């Protein structure tokens, strides 16, 4: 997958205070409606979804970060093959600052 294959992208506040996603904000690619995934579902489904992140399906990447921009940046890094984790590394600079 490449960065240009990410769209559509949905960004939302993380459910459960990020306990499963690892961040305050989440980014899920390949959908315009986050409820089509288990990214914000009930406890068990949400936990299972994030255990499979970042590659939750062939055409879907799920990432998280402390800000919406960081969650999107992490999705780009995963798509470009520069990261294999769904959680944004806060030691990296924010690309939008």
Residue frames as a rotation matrix with the C-alpha (Angstrom) as fourth column:
UNK 1
0.587 0.810 0.000 0.00
0.810 -0.587 0.000 0.00
0.000 0.000 -1.000 0.00
UNK 2
-0.583 -0.731 0.353 1.18
0.726 -0.665 -0.177 3.51
0.364 0.153 0.919 -0.72
UNK 3
-0.805 0.193 -0.561 0.22
0.266 -0.729 -0.631 6.85
-0.531 -0.657 0.535 0.74
UNK 4
-0.757 0.517 -0.399 -2.01
-0.653 -0.587 0.479 7.69
0.014 0.623 0.782 -2.23
UNK 5
-0.522 0.561 -0.643 -4.00
0.062 0.776 0.627 4.48
0.851 0.287 -0.440 -1.57
UNK 6
-0.945 0.050 -0.323 -5.12
0.326 0.081 -0.942 5.61
-0.021 -0.995 -0.093 1.89
UNK 7
-0.752 0.654 -0.087 -8.24
-0.632 -0.752 -0.185 7.54
-0.187 -0.084 0.979 0.89
UNK 8
0.410 0.393 0.823 -10.85
-0.171 -0.853 0.493 7.85
0.896 -0.343 -0.283 2.16
UNK 9
-0.676 -0.628 -0.386 -9.51
0.367 0.167 -0.915 8.60
0.639 -0.760 0.117 5.64
UNK 10
0.543 0.820 0.180 -11.59
0.148 -0.304 0.941 8.96
0.827 -0.484 -0.286 8.78
UNK 11
-0.690 -0.724 0.006 -10.20
0.186 -0.185 -0.965 10.69
0.699 -0.665 0.262 11.86
UNK 12
0.471 0.870 0.147 -12.02
-0.041 -0.145 0.989 10.58
0.881 -0.471 -0.033 15.20
UNK 13
-0.037 -0.402 0.915 -11.43
-0.968 -0.212 -0.132 10.88
0.247 -0.891 -0.381 18.91
UNK 14
-0.675 -0.305 -0.672 -10.39
-0.180 0.951 -0.250 7.57
0.716 -0.048 -0.697 20.40
UNK 15
0.516 0.851 0.102 -12.90
-0.418 0.146 0.897 5.71
0.748 -0.505 0.430 22.51
UNK 16
0.859 -0.114 -0.499 -12.04
0.454 0.619 0.641 4.46
0.236 -0.777 0.583 26.00
UNK 17
0.838 -0.527 -0.142 -9.46
-0.377 -0.747 0.547 7.24
-0.394 -0.405 -0.825 26.43
UNK 18
0.393 -0.702 -0.595 -7.13
-0.824 0.019 -0.566 5.47
0.409 0.712 -0.571 24.01
UNK 19
0.200 -0.322 0.925 -6.68
-0.739 0.571 0.358 2.41
-0.644 -0.755 -0.124 26.22
UNK 20
0.532 0.037 0.846 -6.93
0.336 0.908 -0.251 0.09
-0.777 0.418 0.470 23.19
UNK 21
0.911 -0.116 0.395 -5.74
0.358 -0.249 -0.900 2.35
0.203 0.962 -0.185 20.38
UNK 22
0.099 -0.934 -0.344 -2.86
0.984 0.039 0.176 3.88
-0.151 -0.356 0.922 22.30
UNK 23
-0.883 -0.407 0.232 -3.67
0.446 -0.883 0.146 7.48
0.146 0.232 0.962 21.40
UNK 24
-0.544 0.683 -0.487 -6.21
0.072 -0.540 -0.839 10.25
-0.836 -0.492 0.245 21.90
UNK 25
0.220 0.557 -0.800 -7.03
-0.803 -0.362 -0.473 10.35
-0.554 0.747 0.368 18.18
UNK 26
-0.152 -0.223 0.963 -7.43
0.254 0.933 0.256 7.57
-0.955 0.283 -0.085 15.64
UNK 27
-0.171 0.056 -0.984 -7.13
-0.910 -0.392 0.136 7.40
-0.378 0.918 0.118 11.87
UNK 28
-0.102 0.198 0.975 -8.78
0.193 0.965 -0.176 4.61
-0.976 0.170 -0.136 9.88
UNK 29
-0.649 -0.207 -0.732 -8.22
-0.627 -0.400 0.669 4.42
-0.432 0.893 0.129 6.14
UNK 30
-0.971 0.207 -0.118 -10.48
0.058 0.687 0.725 2.95
0.230 0.697 -0.679 3.50
UNK 31
-0.212 0.948 -0.239 -13.75
0.961 0.247 0.128 4.14
0.180 -0.203 -0.963 5.06
UNK 32
-0.536 0.148 0.831 -15.77
-0.015 -0.986 0.166 7.31
0.844 0.076 0.531 5.35
UNK 33
0.459 0.768 0.447 -17.73
-0.611 -0.093 0.786 5.93
0.645 -0.634 0.426 8.30
UNK 34
-0.543 -0.793 0.274 -15.75
-0.727 0.282 -0.626 4.76
0.420 -0.540 -0.730 11.33
UNK 35
-0.040 0.604 0.796 -18.73
-0.819 0.437 -0.372 2.78
-0.572 -0.667 0.477 12.58
UNK 36
0.737 0.211 -0.642 -18.15
-0.602 0.637 -0.481 0.40
0.308 0.741 0.597 9.64
UNK 37
-0.172 -0.851 -0.496 -15.12
-0.143 0.519 -0.843 -0.82
0.975 -0.074 -0.211 11.61
UNK 38
0.626 0.343 -0.700 -14.63
0.594 0.372 0.713 -1.95
0.505 -0.863 0.029 15.20
UNK 39
-0.369 -0.866 0.338 -12.24
0.448 -0.484 -0.751 0.91
0.814 -0.125 0.567 15.95
UNK 40
-0.767 0.176 0.617 -14.75
-0.547 -0.682 -0.485 2.43
0.336 -0.710 0.620 18.37
UNK 41
0.018 0.806 -0.592 -16.96
-0.181 0.585 0.791 -0.61
0.983 0.093 0.157 19.03
UNK 42
0.899 0.351 0.262 -17.70
-0.337 0.171 0.926 -2.28
0.280 -0.921 0.272 22.36
UNK 43
0.461 -0.770 0.441 -14.84
-0.749 -0.071 0.658 -3.32
-0.475 -0.634 -0.610 24.64
UNK 44
0.218 -0.399 0.891 -14.09
0.125 0.917 0.380 -6.79
-0.968 0.029 0.250 23.26
UNK 45
0.687 0.099 0.720 -14.47
0.709 0.126 -0.694 -5.90
-0.160 0.987 0.016 19.58
UNK 46
0.920 -0.364 0.142 -12.51
-0.323 -0.913 -0.248 -2.66
0.220 0.182 -0.958 19.99
UNK 47
0.363 -0.818 0.446 -9.66
-0.594 0.166 0.787 -4.44
-0.718 -0.551 -0.426 21.78
UNK 48
0.263 -0.223 0.939 -9.49
0.509 0.859 0.061 -7.13
-0.820 0.462 0.339 19.07
UNK 49
0.917 0.105 0.385 -9.52
0.389 -0.456 -0.800 -4.49
0.092 0.884 -0.459 16.33
UNK 50
0.758 -0.635 0.150 -6.55
-0.639 -0.769 -0.024 -2.61
0.130 -0.078 -0.988 17.79
UNK 51
0.339 -0.646 0.684 -4.61
-0.223 0.652 0.725 -5.82
-0.914 -0.398 0.077 18.48
UNK 52
0.400 -0.122 0.908 -4.53
0.781 0.564 -0.268 -6.28
-0.479 0.817 0.321 14.69
UNK 53
0.996 0.010 -0.092 -3.43
-0.032 -0.899 -0.437 -2.72
-0.087 0.438 -0.895 13.96
UNK 54
-0.472 0.258 -0.843 -1.94
-0.391 -0.918 -0.062 -1.14
-0.790 0.301 0.534 11.94
UNK 55
-0.785 0.179 -0.593 -2.98
-0.556 0.218 0.802 -3.55
0.273 0.959 -0.071 9.14
UNK 56
-0.491 0.680 0.545 -6.52
-0.460 0.329 -0.825 -4.45
-0.740 -0.656 0.151 10.12
UNK 57
0.598 0.578 0.555 -7.49
0.218 0.549 -0.807 -5.51
-0.771 0.603 0.202 6.58
UNK 58
0.046 -0.622 0.782 -5.92
0.958 0.249 0.142 -5.65
-0.282 0.742 0.607 3.13
UNK 59
-0.167 -0.037 0.985 -7.02
0.659 -0.748 0.083 -2.13
0.734 0.663 0.149 2.27
UNK 60
0.777 0.507 0.375 -7.33
0.037 -0.630 0.776 -0.66
0.629 -0.589 -0.508 5.77
UNK 61
-0.437 -0.865 -0.246 -4.74
0.513 -0.015 -0.859 0.86
0.739 -0.501 0.450 8.09
UNK 62
0.773 0.633 0.040 -5.64
0.293 -0.414 0.862 1.97
0.562 -0.655 -0.505 11.61
UNK 63
-0.359 -0.930 -0.076 -3.34
0.624 -0.179 -0.761 4.26
0.694 -0.321 0.644 13.58
UNK 64
0.743 0.572 -0.347 -3.43
0.638 -0.450 0.625 6.53
0.201 -0.686 -0.699 16.60
UNK 65
-0.377 -0.875 0.302 -1.69
0.648 -0.483 -0.589 9.60
0.662 -0.026 0.749 17.93
UNK 66
-0.533 0.118 -0.838 -1.87
0.745 -0.404 -0.531 12.41
-0.401 -0.907 0.127 20.47
UNK 67
-0.365 0.438 -0.822 -3.36
-0.416 -0.866 -0.277 14.75
-0.833 0.240 0.498 17.83
UNK 68
0.719 0.655 0.234 -5.43
-0.037 0.372 -0.928 14.19
-0.694 0.658 0.291 14.69
UNK 69
0.658 -0.524 -0.541 -2.44
-0.742 -0.325 -0.587 15.21
0.131 0.787 -0.602 12.55
UNK 70
-0.377 -0.847 0.376 -0.17
-0.892 0.441 0.101 12.71
-0.251 -0.297 -0.921 14.27
UNK 71
0.038 0.469 0.882 -2.65
-0.115 0.879 -0.462 9.89
-0.993 -0.084 0.087 13.71
UNK 72
0.945 0.295 -0.139 -2.76
-0.142 -0.011 -0.990 10.73
-0.293 0.955 0.032 9.99
UNK 73
0.271 -0.925 -0.265 1.03
-0.954 -0.222 -0.201 11.03
0.127 0.308 -0.943 9.82
UNK 74
-0.374 -0.418 0.828 1.38
-0.598 0.791 0.129 7.56
-0.709 -0.447 -0.546 11.34
UNK 75
0.561 0.624 0.543 -0.98
0.091 0.606 -0.790 6.14
-0.823 0.493 0.283 8.70
UNK 76
0.861 -0.308 -0.404 1.23
-0.498 -0.353 -0.792 7.70
0.101 0.884 -0.457 6.02
UNK 77
-0.117 -0.964 0.238 4.36
-0.986 0.142 0.093 6.23
-0.123 -0.224 -0.967 7.61
UNK 78
-0.117 0.163 0.980 2.79
-0.209 0.960 -0.185 2.76
-0.971 -0.226 -0.079 7.73
UNK 79
0.848 0.516 0.124 1.60
0.033 0.182 -0.983 3.03
-0.529 0.837 0.138 4.12
UNK 80
0.675 -0.662 -0.326 5.08
-0.681 -0.389 -0.620 4.12
0.284 0.641 -0.713 2.99
UNK 81
0.699 -0.379 -0.606 6.66
0.334 0.923 -0.193 1.19
0.632 -0.067 0.772 4.84
UNK 82
-0.192 -0.803 0.564 8.50
-0.209 -0.528 -0.823 3.48
0.959 -0.276 -0.067 7.26
UNK 83
-0.568 0.066 0.820 6.72
-0.822 0.002 -0.570 2.14
-0.039 -0.998 0.053 10.36
UNK 84
-0.549 0.401 -0.733 5.13
-0.023 0.870 0.493 -1.13
0.836 0.287 -0.468 11.40
UNK 85
-0.745 0.326 -0.582 3.31
0.650 0.162 -0.742 0.10
-0.148 -0.931 -0.332 14.49
UNK 86
0.066 0.871 0.486 -0.07
0.821 -0.324 0.470 1.79
0.567 0.368 -0.737 14.79
UNK 87
0.706 0.216 -0.674 1.00
0.644 -0.592 0.485 4.20
-0.294 -0.776 -0.557 17.55
UNK 88
0.722 -0.414 0.554 2.64
0.084 -0.743 -0.664 7.51
0.687 0.526 -0.502 16.70
UNK 89
0.069 -0.802 -0.594 6.11
0.975 0.180 -0.130 7.95
0.211 -0.570 0.794 18.18
UNK 90
0.901 0.410 -0.140 5.89
0.433 -0.865 0.254 11.21
-0.017 -0.289 -0.957 20.11
UNK 91
0.153 -0.911 -0.383 9.65
0.365 -0.308 0.879 11.70
-0.918 -0.274 0.286 19.83
UNK 92
-0.447 -0.211 0.869 9.11
0.894 -0.076 0.441 12.39
-0.027 0.974 0.223 16.12
UNK 93
-0.882 0.123 -0.455 8.30
-0.050 -0.984 -0.169 16.00
-0.469 -0.126 0.874 15.20
UNK 94
0.138 0.980 0.141 4.77
0.410 0.073 -0.909 16.89
-0.901 0.184 -0.392 14.19
UNK 95
-0.533 -0.413 0.738 4.86
0.819 -0.032 0.574 17.33
-0.213 0.910 0.356 10.40
UNK 96
0.212 0.734 0.646 2.17
0.804 -0.506 0.311 19.98
0.555 0.453 -0.697 10.58
UNK 97
0.664 -0.016 -0.747 3.88
0.581 -0.618 0.530 22.28
-0.470 -0.786 -0.401 13.08
